[in-house]
Amino acid sequence: MSKSEQVSYKNHIVNLMDEASRERTLEVEAIIKEREIGEKKKAIEIAKSMLNDGLDIEKVALYSGLSIDEVKEVSRKGV
């Protein structure tokens, strides 16, 4: 291969590696987002149970990890 072909080839390989890295980053970000959504759903279910048991909003927020506003929203939507 000529020098220019070698440079072109190396650039092509670097571009392929960069693209693979970007794709992997997107996959990891999607997995993290799915976990966050799952954790939020679980916290909401816990909050619903706690509200059903008559705990006050502040305690539900403290133990569920939800904000007071989020707990109020769960309460408004019905438990």
mmCIF file of the N, C-alpha and C atoms, coordinates in Angstrom:
data_MODEL
# 
_entry.id   MODEL 
# 
loop_
_atom_site.group_PDB 
_atom_site.id 
_atom_site.type_symbol 
_atom_site.label_atom_id 
_atom_site.label_alt_id 
_atom_site.label_comp_id 
_atom_site.label_asym_id 
_atom_site.label_entity_id 
_atom_site.label_seq_id 
_atom_site.pdbx_PDB_ins_code 
_atom_site.Cartn_x 
_atom_site.Cartn_y 
_atom_site.Cartn_z 
_atom_site.occupancy 
_atom_site.B_iso_or_equiv 
_atom_site.pdbx_formal_charge 
_atom_site.auth_seq_id 
_atom_site.auth_comp_id 
_atom_site.auth_asym_id 
_atom_site.auth_atom_id 
_atom_site.pdbx_PDB_model_num 
ATOM 1   N N  . MET A 1 1  ? 0.847   -1.194 0.000  1.00 0.00 ? 1  MET A N  1 
ATOM 2   C CA . MET A 1 1  ? 0.000   0.000  0.000  1.00 0.00 ? 1  MET A CA 1 
ATOM 3   C C  . MET A 1 1  ? 0.878   1.238  0.000  1.00 0.00 ? 1  MET A C  1 
ATOM 4   N N  . SER A 1 2  ? 0.403   2.236  -0.708 1.00 0.00 ? 2  SER A N  1 
ATOM 5   C CA . SER A 1 2  ? 1.118   3.506  -0.713 1.00 0.00 ? 2  SER A CA 1 
ATOM 6   C C  . SER A 1 2  ? 0.907   4.190  0.639  1.00 0.00 ? 2  SER A C  1 
ATOM 7   N N  . LYS A 1 3  ? 1.712   5.195  0.908  1.00 0.00 ? 3  LYS A N  1 
ATOM 8   C CA . LYS A 1 3  ? 1.613   5.943  2.157  1.00 0.00 ? 3  LYS A CA 1 
ATOM 9   C C  . LYS A 1 3  ? 0.222   6.562  2.318  1.00 0.00 ? 3  LYS A C  1 
ATOM 10  N N  . SER A 1 4  ? -0.323  7.150  1.269  1.00 0.00 ? 4  SER A N  1 
ATOM 11  C CA . SER A 1 4  ? -1.652  7.769  1.351  1.00 0.00 ? 4  SER A CA 1 
ATOM 12  C C  . SER A 1 4  ? -2.737  6.719  1.583  1.00 0.00 ? 4  SER A C  1 
ATOM 13  N N  . GLU A 1 5  ? -2.584  5.532  0.993  1.00 0.00 ? 5  GLU A N  1 
ATOM 14  C CA . GLU A 1 5  ? -3.541  4.457  1.226  1.00 0.00 ? 5  GLU A CA 1 
ATOM 15  C C  . GLU A 1 5  ? -3.476  3.965  2.679  1.00 0.00 ? 5  GLU A C  1 
ATOM 16  N N  . GLN A 1 6  ? -2.267  3.903  3.225  1.00 0.00 ? 6  GLN A N  1 
ATOM 17  C CA . GLN A 1 6  ? -2.107  3.492  4.625  1.00 0.00 ? 6  GLN A CA 1 
ATOM 18  C C  . GLN A 1 6  ? -2.785  4.495  5.563  1.00 0.00 ? 6  GLN A C  1 
ATOM 19  N N  . VAL A 1 7  ? -2.594  5.763  5.298  1.00 0.00 ? 7  VAL A N  1 
ATOM 20  C CA . VAL A 1 7  ? -3.210  6.815  6.118  1.00 0.00 ? 7  VAL A CA 1 
ATOM 21  C C  . VAL A 1 7  ? -4.727  6.728  5.990  1.00 0.00 ? 7  VAL A C  1 
ATOM 22  N N  . SER A 1 8  ? -5.207  6.552  4.781  1.00 0.00 ? 8  SER A N  1 
ATOM 23  C CA . SER A 1 8  ? -6.639  6.440  4.548  1.00 0.00 ? 8  SER A CA 1 
ATOM 24  C C  . SER A 1 8  ? -7.209  5.228  5.275  1.00 0.00 ? 8  SER A C  1 
ATOM 25  N N  . TYR A 1 9  ? -6.503  4.108  5.213  1.00 0.00 ? 9  TYR A N  1 
ATOM 26  C CA . TYR A 1 9  ? -6.944  2.889  5.875  1.00 0.00 ? 9  TYR A CA 1 
ATOM 27  C C  . TYR A 1 9  ? -6.995  3.083  7.394  1.00 0.00 ? 9  TYR A C  1 
ATOM 28  N N  . LYS A 1 10 ? -5.938  3.676  7.955  1.00 0.00 ? 10 LYS A N  1 
ATOM 29  C CA . LYS A 1 10 ? -5.906  3.925  9.397  1.00 0.00 ? 10 LYS A CA 1 
ATOM 30  C C  . LYS A 1 10 ? -7.032  4.859  9.821  1.00 0.00 ? 10 LYS A C  1 
ATOM 31  N N  . ASN A 1 11 ? -7.289  5.873  9.028  1.00 0.00 ? 11 ASN A N  1 
ATOM 32  C CA . ASN A 1 11 ? -8.392  6.788  9.329  1.00 0.00 ? 11 ASN A CA 1 
ATOM 33  C C  . ASN A 1 11 ? -9.740  6.056  9.299  1.00 0.00 ? 11 ASN A C  1 
ATOM 34  N N  . HIS A 1 12 ? -9.872  5.167  8.341  1.00 0.00 ? 12 HIS A N  1 
ATOM 35  C CA . HIS A 1 12 ? -11.105 4.392  8.233  1.00 0.00 ? 12 HIS A CA 1 
ATOM 36  C C  . HIS A 1 12 ? -11.296 3.515  9.483  1.00 0.00 ? 12 HIS A C  1 
ATOM 37  N N  . ILE A 1 13 ? -10.239 2.863  9.924  1.00 0.00 ? 13 ILE A N  1 
ATOM 38  C CA . ILE A 1 13 ? -10.298 2.014  11.117 1.00 0.00 ? 13 ILE A CA 1 
ATOM 39  C C  . ILE A 1 13 ? -10.648 2.850  12.341 1.00 0.00 ? 13 ILE A C  1 
ATOM 40  N N  . VAL A 1 14 ? -10.031 4.004  12.478 1.00 0.00 ? 14 VAL A N  1 
ATOM 41  C CA . VAL A 1 14 ? -10.323 4.892  13.609 1.00 0.00 ? 14 VAL A CA 1 
ATOM 42  C C  . VAL A 1 14 ? -11.786 5.313  13.577 1.00 0.00 ? 14 VAL A C  1 
ATOM 43  N N  . ASN A 1 15 ? -12.298 5.641  12.408 1.00 0.00 ? 15 ASN A N  1 
ATOM 44  C CA . ASN A 1 15 ? -13.711 6.029  12.279 1.00 0.00 ? 15 ASN A CA 1 
ATOM 45  C C  . ASN A 1 15 ? -14.634 4.880  12.665 1.00 0.00 ? 15 ASN A C  1 
ATOM 46  N N  . LEU A 1 16 ? -14.297 3.656  12.250 1.00 0.00 ? 16 LEU A N  1 
ATOM 47  C CA . LEU A 1 16 ? -15.101 2.497  12.620 1.00 0.00 ? 16 LEU A CA 1 
ATOM 48  C C  . LEU A 1 16 ? -15.087 2.275  14.136 1.00 0.00 ? 16 LEU A C  1 
ATOM 49  N N  . MET A 1 17 ? -13.931 2.436  14.746 1.00 0.00 ? 17 MET A N  1 
ATOM 50  C CA . MET A 1 17 ? -13.817 2.268  16.194 1.00 0.00 ? 17 MET A CA 1 
ATOM 51  C C  . MET A 1 17 ? -14.600 3.355  16.933 1.00 0.00 ? 17 MET A C  1 
ATOM 52  N N  . ASP A 1 18 ? -14.542 4.581  16.433 1.00 0.00 ? 18 ASP A N  1 
ATOM 53  C CA . ASP A 1 18 ? -15.302 5.679  17.035 1.00 0.00 ? 18 ASP A CA 1 
ATOM 54  C C  . ASP A 1 18 ? -16.800 5.409  16.957 1.00 0.00 ? 18 ASP A C  1 
ATOM 55  N N  . GLU A 1 19 ? -17.249 4.931  15.817 1.00 0.00 ? 19 GLU A N  1 
ATOM 56  C CA . GLU A 1 19 ? -18.675 4.637  15.637 1.00 0.00 ? 19 GLU A CA 1 
ATOM 57  C C  . GLU A 1 19 ? -19.112 3.513  16.576 1.00 0.00 ? 19 GLU A C  1 
ATOM 58  N N  . ALA A 1 20 ? -18.299 2.472  16.688 1.00 0.00 ? 20 ALA A N  1 
ATOM 59  C CA . ALA A 1 20 ? -18.626 1.375  17.595 1.00 0.00 ? 20 ALA A CA 1 
ATOM 60  C C  . ALA A 1 20 ? -18.683 1.870  19.040 1.00 0.00 ? 20 ALA A C  1 
ATOM 61  N N  . SER A 1 21 ? -17.792 2.750  19.385 1.00 0.00 ? 21 SER A N  1 
ATOM 62  C CA . SER A 1 21 ? -17.777 3.308  20.740 1.00 0.00 ? 21 SER A CA 1 
ATOM 63  C C  . SER A 1 21 ? -19.028 4.142  21.001 1.00 0.00 ? 21 SER A C  1 
ATOM 64  N N  . ARG A 1 22 ? -19.423 4.952  20.035 1.00 0.00 ? 22 ARG A N  1 
ATOM 65  C CA . ARG A 1 22 ? -20.643 5.758  20.169 1.00 0.00 ? 22 ARG A CA 1 
ATOM 66  C C  . ARG A 1 22 ? -21.875 4.860  20.326 1.00 0.00 ? 22 ARG A C  1 
ATOM 67  N N  . GLU A 1 23 ? -21.944 3.805  19.534 1.00 0.00 ? 23 GLU A N  1 
ATOM 68  C CA . GLU A 1 23 ? -23.078 2.886  19.614 1.00 0.00 ? 23 GLU A CA 1 
ATOM 69  C C  . GLU A 1 23 ? -23.123 2.206  20.981 1.00 0.00 ? 23 GLU A C  1 
ATOM 70  N N  . ARG A 1 24 ? -21.981 1.797  21.487 1.00 0.00 ? 24 ARG A N  1 
ATOM 71  C CA . ARG A 1 24 ? -21.928 1.145  22.801 1.00 0.00 ? 24 ARG A CA 1 
ATOM 72  C C  . ARG A 1 24 ? -22.344 2.131  23.897 1.00 0.00 ? 24 ARG A C  1 
ATOM 73  N N  . THR A 1 25 ? -21.920 3.373  23.783 1.00 0.00 ? 25 THR A N  1 
ATOM 74  C CA . THR A 1 25 ? -22.311 4.388  24.753 1.00 0.00 ? 25 THR A CA 1 
ATOM 75  C C  . THR A 1 25 ? -23.818 4.572  24.757 1.00 0.00 ? 25 THR A C  1 
ATOM 76  N N  . LEU A 1 26 ? -24.435 4.609  23.594 1.00 0.00 ? 26 LEU A N  1 
ATOM 77  C CA . LEU A 1 26 ? -25.883 4.739  23.495 1.00 0.00 ? 26 LEU A CA 1 
ATOM 78  C C  . LEU A 1 26 ? -26.591 3.537  24.107 1.00 0.00 ? 26 LEU A C  1 
ATOM 79  N N  . GLU A 1 27 ? -26.045 2.351  23.891 1.00 0.00 ? 27 GLU A N  1 
ATOM 80  C CA . GLU A 1 27 ? -26.632 1.142  24.478 1.00 0.00 ? 27 GLU A CA 1 
ATOM 81  C C  . GLU A 1 27 ? -26.577 1.200  26.003 1.00 0.00 ? 27 GLU A C  1 
ATOM 82  N N  . VAL A 1 28 ? -25.440 1.604  26.543 1.00 0.00 ? 28 VAL A N  1 
ATOM 83  C CA . VAL A 1 28 ? -25.287 1.693  28.000 1.00 0.00 ? 28 VAL A CA 1 
ATOM 84  C C  . VAL A 1 28 ? -26.232 2.745  28.562 1.00 0.00 ? 28 VAL A C  1 
ATOM 85  N N  . GLU A 1 29 ? -26.336 3.884  27.890 1.00 0.00 ? 29 GLU A N  1 
ATOM 86  C CA . GLU A 1 29 ? -27.251 4.936  28.345 1.00 0.00 ? 29 GLU A CA 1 
ATOM 87  C C  . GLU A 1 29 ? -28.698 4.440  28.349 1.00 0.00 ? 29 GLU A C  1 
ATOM 88  N N  . ALA A 1 30 ? -29.071 3.657  27.359 1.00 0.00 ? 30 ALA A N  1 
ATOM 89  C CA . ALA A 1 30 ? -30.431 3.116  27.297 1.00 0.00 ? 30 ALA A CA 1 
ATOM 90  C C  . ALA A 1 30 ? -30.677 2.139  28.446 1.00 0.00 ? 30 ALA A C  1 
ATOM 91  N N  . ILE A 1 31 ? -29.696 1.325  28.757 1.00 0.00 ? 31 ILE A N  1 
ATOM 92  C CA . ILE A 1 31 ? -29.830 0.388  29.876 1.00 0.00 ? 31 ILE A CA 1 
ATOM 93  C C  . ILE A 1 31 ? -29.986 1.146  31.192 1.00 0.00 ? 31 ILE A C  1 
ATOM 94  N N  . ILE A 1 32 ? -29.184 2.174  31.375 1.00 0.00 ? 32 ILE A N  1 
ATOM 95  C CA . ILE A 1 32 ? -29.264 2.983  32.594 1.00 0.00 ? 32 ILE A CA 1 
ATOM 96  C C  . ILE A 1 32 ? -30.632 3.636  32.706 1.00 0.00 ? 32 ILE A C  1 
ATOM 97  N N  . LYS A 1 33 ? -31.130 4.180  31.606 1.00 0.00 ? 33 LYS A N  1 
ATOM 98  C CA . LYS A 1 33 ? -32.441 4.827  31.606 1.00 0.00 ? 33 LYS A CA 1 
ATOM 99  C C  . LYS A 1 33 ? -33.544 3.828  31.949 1.00 0.00 ? 33 LYS A C  1 
ATOM 100 N N  . GLU A 1 34 ? -33.479 2.620  31.387 1.00 0.00 ? 34 GLU A N  1 
ATOM 101 C CA . GLU A 1 34 ? -34.470 1.589  31.687 1.00 0.00 ? 34 GLU A CA 1 
ATOM 102 C C  . GLU A 1 34 ? -34.459 1.238  33.172 1.00 0.00 ? 34 GLU A C  1 
ATOM 103 N N  . ARG A 1 35 ? -33.273 1.147  33.753 1.00 0.00 ? 35 ARG A N  1 
ATOM 104 C CA . ARG A 1 35 ? -33.169 0.847  35.183 1.00 0.00 ? 35 ARG A CA 1 
ATOM 105 C C  . ARG A 1 35 ? -33.766 1.971  36.018 1.00 0.00 ? 35 ARG A C  1 
ATOM 106 N N  . GLU A 1 36 ? -33.475 3.213  35.629 1.00 0.00 ? 36 GLU A N  1 
ATOM 107 C CA . GLU A 1 36 ? -34.018 4.353  36.359 1.00 0.00 ? 36 GLU A CA 1 
ATOM 108 C C  . GLU A 1 36 ? -35.547 4.355  36.315 1.00 0.00 ? 36 GLU A C  1 
ATOM 109 N N  . ILE A 1 37 ? -36.100 4.046  35.163 1.00 0.00 ? 37 ILE A N  1 
ATOM 110 C CA . ILE A 1 37 ? -37.556 3.981  35.015 1.00 0.00 ? 37 ILE A CA 1 
ATOM 111 C C  . ILE A 1 37 ? -38.119 2.867  35.897 1.00 0.00 ? 37 ILE A C  1 
ATOM 112 N N  . GLY A 1 38 ? -37.468 1.726  35.898 1.00 0.00 ? 38 GLY A N  1 
ATOM 113 C CA . GLY A 1 38 ? -37.904 0.615  36.732 1.00 0.00 ? 38 GLY A CA 1 
ATOM 114 C C  . GLY A 1 38 ? -37.847 0.953  38.215 1.00 0.00 ? 38 GLY A C  1 
ATOM 115 N N  . GLU A 1 39 ? -36.782 1.631  38.624 1.00 0.00 ? 39 GLU A N  1 
ATOM 116 C CA . GLU A 1 39 ? -36.656 2.029  40.025 1.00 0.00 ? 39 GLU A CA 1 
ATOM 117 C C  . GLU A 1 39 ? -37.739 3.037  40.409 1.00 0.00 ? 39 GLU A C  1 
ATOM 118 N N  . LYS A 1 40 ? -38.059 3.944  39.510 1.00 0.00 ? 40 LYS A N  1 
ATOM 119 C CA . LYS A 1 40 ? -39.100 4.934  39.776 1.00 0.00 ? 40 LYS A CA 1 
ATOM 120 C C  . LYS A 1 40 ? -40.462 4.249  39.919 1.00 0.00 ? 40 LYS A C  1 
ATOM 121 N N  . LYS A 1 41 ? -40.739 3.294  39.023 1.00 0.00 ? 41 LYS A N  1 
ATOM 122 C CA . LYS A 1 41 ? -42.002 2.553  39.101 1.00 0.00 ? 41 LYS A CA 1 
ATOM 123 C C  . LYS A 1 41 ? -42.095 1.805  40.423 1.00 0.00 ? 41 LYS A C  1 
ATOM 124 N N  . LYS A 1 42 ? -40.988 1.190  40.845 1.00 0.00 ? 42 LYS A N  1 
ATOM 125 C CA . LYS A 1 42 ? -40.981 0.461  42.106 1.00 0.00 ? 42 LYS A CA 1 
ATOM 126 C C  . LYS A 1 42 ? -41.215 1.420  43.269 1.00 0.00 ? 42 LYS A C  1 
ATOM 127 N N  . ALA A 1 43 ? -40.589 2.589  43.254 1.00 0.00 ? 43 ALA A N  1 
ATOM 128 C CA . ALA A 1 43 ? -40.789 3.578  44.311 1.00 0.00 ? 43 ALA A CA 1 
ATOM 129 C C  . ALA A 1 43 ? -42.240 4.038  44.365 1.00 0.00 ? 43 ALA A C  1 
ATOM 130 N N  . ILE A 1 44 ? -42.865 4.177  43.220 1.00 0.00 ? 44 ILE A N  1 
ATOM 131 C CA . ILE A 1 44 ? -44.276 4.576  43.174 1.00 0.00 ? 44 ILE A CA 1 
ATOM 132 C C  . ILE A 1 44 ? -45.156 3.477  43.769 1.00 0.00 ? 44 ILE A C  1 
ATOM 133 N N  . GLU A 1 45 ? -44.863 2.232  43.457 1.00 0.00 ? 45 GLU A N  1 
ATOM 134 C CA . GLU A 1 45 ? -45.635 1.125  44.029 1.00 0.00 ? 45 GLU A CA 1 
ATOM 135 C C  . GLU A 1 45 ? -45.468 1.076  45.541 1.00 0.00 ? 45 GLU A C  1 
ATOM 136 N N  . ILE A 1 46 ? -44.250 1.293  46.017 1.00 0.00 ? 46 ILE A N  1 
ATOM 137 C CA . ILE A 1 46 ? -44.010 1.333  47.457 1.00 0.00 ? 46 ILE A CA 1 
ATOM 138 C C  . ILE A 1 46 ? -44.790 2.482  48.079 1.00 0.00 ? 46 ILE A C  1 
ATOM 139 N N  . ALA A 1 47 ? -44.764 3.640  47.437 1.00 0.00 ? 47 ALA A N  1 
ATOM 140 C CA . ALA A 1 47 ? -45.493 4.799  47.954 1.00 0.00 ? 47 ALA A CA 1 
ATOM 141 C C  . ALA A 1 47 ? -46.990 4.518  48.023 1.00 0.00 ? 47 ALA A C  1 
ATOM 142 N N  . LYS A 1 48 ? -47.524 3.864  46.999 1.00 0.00 ? 48 LYS A N  1 
ATOM 143 C CA . LYS A 1 48 ? -48.949 3.523  47.007 1.00 0.00 ? 48 LYS A CA 1 
ATOM 144 C C  . LYS A 1 48 ? -49.285 2.638  48.199 1.00 0.00 ? 48 LYS A C  1 
ATOM 145 N N  . SER A 1 49 ? -48.456 1.637  48.434 1.00 0.00 ? 49 SER A N  1 
ATOM 146 C CA . SER A 1 49 ? -48.696 0.735  49.562 1.00 0.00 ? 49 SER A CA 1 
ATOM 147 C C  . SER A 1 49 ? -48.627 1.485  50.882 1.00 0.00 ? 49 SER A C  1 
ATOM 148 N N  . MET A 1 50 ? -47.655 2.353  51.013 1.00 0.00 ? 50 MET A N  1 
ATOM 149 C CA . MET A 1 50 ? -47.494 3.106  52.254 1.00 0.00 ? 50 MET A CA 1 
ATOM 150 C C  . MET A 1 50 ? -48.675 4.047  52.475 1.00 0.00 ? 50 MET A C  1 
ATOM 151 N N  . LEU A 1 51 ? -49.122 4.686  51.417 1.00 0.00 ? 51 LEU A N  1 
ATOM 152 C CA . LEU A 1 51 ? -50.287 5.568  51.526 1.00 0.00 ? 51 LEU A CA 1 
ATOM 153 C C  . LEU A 1 51 ? -51.530 4.763  51.901 1.00 0.00 ? 51 LEU A C  1 
ATOM 154 N N  . ASN A 1 52 ? -51.668 3.581  51.297 1.00 0.00 ? 52 ASN A N  1 
ATOM 155 C CA . ASN A 1 52 ? -52.796 2.700  51.634 1.00 0.00 ? 52 ASN A CA 1 
ATOM 156 C C  . ASN A 1 52 ? -52.771 2.298  53.106 1.00 0.00 ? 52 ASN A C  1 
ATOM 157 N N  . ASP A 1 53 ? -51.576 2.204  53.670 1.00 0.00 ? 53 ASP A N  1 
ATOM 158 C CA . ASP A 1 53 ? -51.433 1.849  55.083 1.00 0.00 ? 53 ASP A CA 1 
ATOM 159 C C  . ASP A 1 53 ? -51.600 3.057  55.997 1.00 0.00 ? 53 ASP A C  1 
ATOM 160 N N  . GLY A 1 54 ? -51.855 4.224  55.407 1.00 0.00 ? 54 GLY A N  1 
ATOM 161 C CA . GLY A 1 54 ? -52.145 5.407  56.191 1.00 0.00 ? 54 GLY A CA 1 
ATOM 162 C C  . GLY A 1 54 ? -50.952 6.242  56.618 1.00 0.00 ? 54 GLY A C  1 
ATOM 163 N N  . LEU A 1 55 ? -49.781 5.966  56.084 1.00 0.00 ? 55 LEU A N  1 
ATOM 164 C CA . LEU A 1 55 ? -48.621 6.778  56.434 1.00 0.00 ? 55 LEU A CA 1 
ATOM 165 C C  . LEU A 1 55 ? -48.761 8.171  55.837 1.00 0.00 ? 55 LEU A C  1 
ATOM 166 N N  . ASP A 1 56 ? -48.203 9.145  56.534 1.00 0.00 ? 56 ASP A N  1 
ATOM 167 C CA . ASP A 1 56 ? -48.314 10.510 56.023 1.00 0.00 ? 56 ASP A CA 1 
ATOM 168 C C  . ASP A 1 56 ? -47.330 10.727 54.877 1.00 0.00 ? 56 ASP A C  1 
ATOM 169 N N  . ILE A 1 57 ? -47.616 11.745 54.100 1.00 0.00 ? 57 ILE A N  1 
ATOM 170 C CA . ILE A 1 57 ? -46.879 12.014 52.858 1.00 0.00 ? 57 ILE A CA 1 
ATOM 171 C C  . ILE A 1 57 ? -45.386 12.205 53.111 1.00 0.00 ? 57 ILE A C  1 
ATOM 172 N N  . GLU A 1 58 ? -45.037 12.886 54.195 1.00 0.00 ? 58 GLU A N  1 
ATOM 173 C CA . GLU A 1 58 ? -43.630 13.135 54.481 1.00 0.00 ? 58 GLU A CA 1 
ATOM 174 C C  . GLU A 1 58 ? -42.860 11.836 54.719 1.00 0.00 ? 58 GLU A C  1 
ATOM 175 N N  . LYS A 1 59 ? -43.461 10.920 55.488 1.00 0.00 ? 59 LYS A N  1 
ATOM 176 C CA . LYS A 1 59 ? -42.804 9.634  55.730 1.00 0.00 ? 59 LYS A CA 1 
ATOM 177 C C  . LYS A 1 59 ? -42.724 8.810  54.456 1.00 0.00 ? 59 LYS A C  1 
ATOM 178 N N  . VAL A 1 60 ? -43.775 8.844  53.670 1.00 0.00 ? 60 VAL A N  1 
ATOM 179 C CA . VAL A 1 60 ? -43.766 8.105  52.399 1.00 0.00 ? 60 VAL A CA 1 
ATOM 180 C C  . VAL A 1 60 ? -42.642 8.635  51.517 1.00 0.00 ? 60 VAL A C  1 
ATOM 181 N N  . ALA A 1 61 ? -42.502 9.941  51.452 1.00 0.00 ? 61 ALA A N  1 
ATOM 182 C CA . ALA A 1 61 ? -41.430 10.536 50.647 1.00 0.00 ? 61 ALA A CA 1 
ATOM 183 C C  . ALA A 1 61 ? -40.062 10.108 51.180 1.00 0.00 ? 61 ALA A C  1 
ATOM 184 N N  . LEU A 1 62 ? -39.902 10.155 52.484 1.00 0.00 ? 62 LEU A N  1 
ATOM 185 C CA . LEU A 1 62 ? -38.624 9.800  53.097 1.00 0.00 ? 62 LEU A CA 1 
ATOM 186 C C  . LEU A 1 62 ? -38.231 8.366  52.777 1.00 0.00 ? 62 LEU A C  1 
ATOM 187 N N  . TYR A 1 63 ? -39.159 7.436  52.955 1.00 0.00 ? 63 TYR A N  1 
ATOM 188 C CA . TYR A 1 63 ? -38.834 6.024  52.796 1.00 0.00 ? 63 TYR A CA 1 
ATOM 189 C C  . TYR A 1 63 ? -38.890 5.516  51.357 1.00 0.00 ? 63 TYR A C  1 
ATOM 190 N N  . SER A 1 64 ? -39.655 6.163  50.526 1.00 0.00 ? 64 SER A N  1 
ATOM 191 C CA . SER A 1 64 ? -39.752 5.700  49.134 1.00 0.00 ? 64 SER A CA 1 
ATOM 192 C C  . SER A 1 64 ? -38.682 6.307  48.239 1.00 0.00 ? 64 SER A C  1 
ATOM 193 N N  . GLY A 1 65 ? -38.126 7.440  48.669 1.00 0.00 ? 65 GLY A N  1 
ATOM 194 C CA . GLY A 1 65 ? -37.145 8.122  47.824 1.00 0.00 ? 65 GLY A CA 1 
ATOM 195 C C  . GLY A 1 65 ? -37.778 9.089  46.841 1.00 0.00 ? 65 GLY A C  1 
ATOM 196 N N  . LEU A 1 66 ? -39.095 9.180  46.859 1.00 0.00 ? 66 LEU A N  1 
ATOM 197 C CA . LEU A 1 66 ? -39.794 10.132 46.003 1.00 0.00 ? 66 LEU A CA 1 
ATOM 198 C C  . LEU A 1 66 ? -39.826 11.494 46.698 1.00 0.00 ? 66 LEU A C  1 
ATOM 199 N N  . SER A 1 67 ? -40.006 12.529 45.920 1.00 0.00 ? 67 SER A N  1 
ATOM 200 C CA . SER A 1 67 ? -40.175 13.855 46.509 1.00 0.00 ? 67 SER A CA 1 
ATOM 201 C C  . SER A 1 67 ? -41.586 13.971 47.078 1.00 0.00 ? 67 SER A C  1 
ATOM 202 N N  . ILE A 1 68 ? -41.773 14.942 47.946 1.00 0.00 ? 68 ILE A N  1 
ATOM 203 C CA . ILE A 1 68 ? -43.110 15.170 48.504 1.00 0.00 ? 68 ILE A CA 1 
ATOM 204 C C  . ILE A 1 68 ? -44.104 15.454 47.391 1.00 0.00 ? 68 ILE A C  1 
ATOM 205 N N  . ASP A 1 69 ? -43.714 16.245 46.411 1.00 0.00 ? 69 ASP A N  1 
ATOM 206 C CA . ASP A 1 69 ? -44.610 16.534 45.285 1.00 0.00 ? 69 ASP A CA 1 
ATOM 207 C C  . ASP A 1 69 ? -44.971 15.266 44.515 1.00 0.00 ? 69 ASP A C  1 
ATOM 208 N N  . GLU A 1 70 ? -43.994 14.375 44.328 1.00 0.00 ? 70 GLU A N  1 
ATOM 209 C CA . GLU A 1 70 ? -44.291 13.126 43.631 1.00 0.00 ? 70 GLU A CA 1 
ATOM 210 C C  . GLU A 1 70 ? -45.258 12.264 44.428 1.00 0.00 ? 70 GLU A C  1 
ATOM 211 N N  . VAL A 1 71 ? -45.074 12.223 45.747 1.00 0.00 ? 71 VAL A N  1 
ATOM 212 C CA . VAL A 1 71 ? -45.974 11.447 46.592 1.00 0.00 ? 71 VAL A CA 1 
ATOM 213 C C  . VAL A 1 71 ? -47.381 12.050 46.548 1.00 0.00 ? 71 VAL A C  1 
ATOM 214 N N  . LYS A 1 72 ? -47.440 13.369 46.579 1.00 0.00 ? 72 LYS A N  1 
ATOM 215 C CA . LYS A 1 72 ? -48.758 14.029 46.492 1.00 0.00 ? 72 LYS A CA 1 
ATOM 216 C C  . LYS A 1 72 ? -49.437 13.666 45.170 1.00 0.00 ? 72 LYS A C  1 
ATOM 217 N N  . GLU A 1 73 ? -48.662 13.611 44.108 1.00 0.00 ? 73 GLU A N  1 
ATOM 218 C CA . GLU A 1 73 ? -49.214 13.237 42.799 1.00 0.00 ? 73 GLU A CA 1 
ATOM 219 C C  . GLU A 1 73 ? -49.722 11.795 42.813 1.00 0.00 ? 73 GLU A C  1 
ATOM 220 N N  . VAL A 1 74 ? -48.968 10.908 43.417 1.00 0.00 ? 74 VAL A N  1 
ATOM 221 C CA . VAL A 1 74 ? -49.403 9.514  43.541 1.00 0.00 ? 74 VAL A CA 1 
ATOM 222 C C  . VAL A 1 74 ? -50.702 9.468  44.347 1.00 0.00 ? 74 VAL A C  1 
ATOM 223 N N  . SER A 1 75 ? -50.749 10.248 45.411 1.00 0.00 ? 75 SER A N  1 
ATOM 224 C CA . SER A 1 75 ? -51.941 10.288 46.261 1.00 0.00 ? 75 SER A CA 1 
ATOM 225 C C  . SER A 1 75 ? -53.144 10.833 45.507 1.00 0.00 ? 75 SER A C  1 
ATOM 226 N N  . ARG A 1 76 ? -52.928 11.875 44.708 1.00 0.00 ? 76 ARG A N  1 
ATOM 227 C CA . ARG A 1 76 ? -54.015 12.481 43.927 1.00 0.00 ? 76 ARG A CA 1 
ATOM 228 C C  . ARG A 1 76 ? -54.578 11.515 42.894 1.00 0.00 ? 76 ARG A C  1 
ATOM 229 N N  . LYS A 1 77 ? -53.689 10.732 42.307 1.00 0.00 ? 77 LYS A N  1 
ATOM 230 C CA . LYS A 1 77 ? -54.126 9.803  41.270 1.00 0.00 ? 77 LYS A CA 1 
ATOM 231 C C  . LYS A 1 77 ? -54.892 8.629  41.849 1.00 0.00 ? 77 LYS A C  1 
ATOM 232 N N  . GLY A 1 78 ? -54.820 8.492  43.142 1.00 0.00 ? 78 GLY A N  1 
ATOM 233 C CA . GLY A 1 78 ? -55.547 7.394  43.793 1.00 0.00 ? 78 GLY A CA 1 
ATOM 234 C C  . GLY A 1 78 ? -54.645 6.222  44.067 1.00 0.00 ? 78 GLY A C  1 
ATOM 235 N N  . VAL A 1 79 ? -54.853 5.651  45.186 1.00 0.00 ? 79 VAL A N  1 
ATOM 236 C CA . VAL A 1 79 ? -53.998 4.539  45.590 1.00 0.00 ? 79 VAL A CA 1 
ATOM 237 C C  . VAL A 1 79 ? -54.751 3.228  45.605 1.00 0.00 ? 79 VAL A C  1 
# 
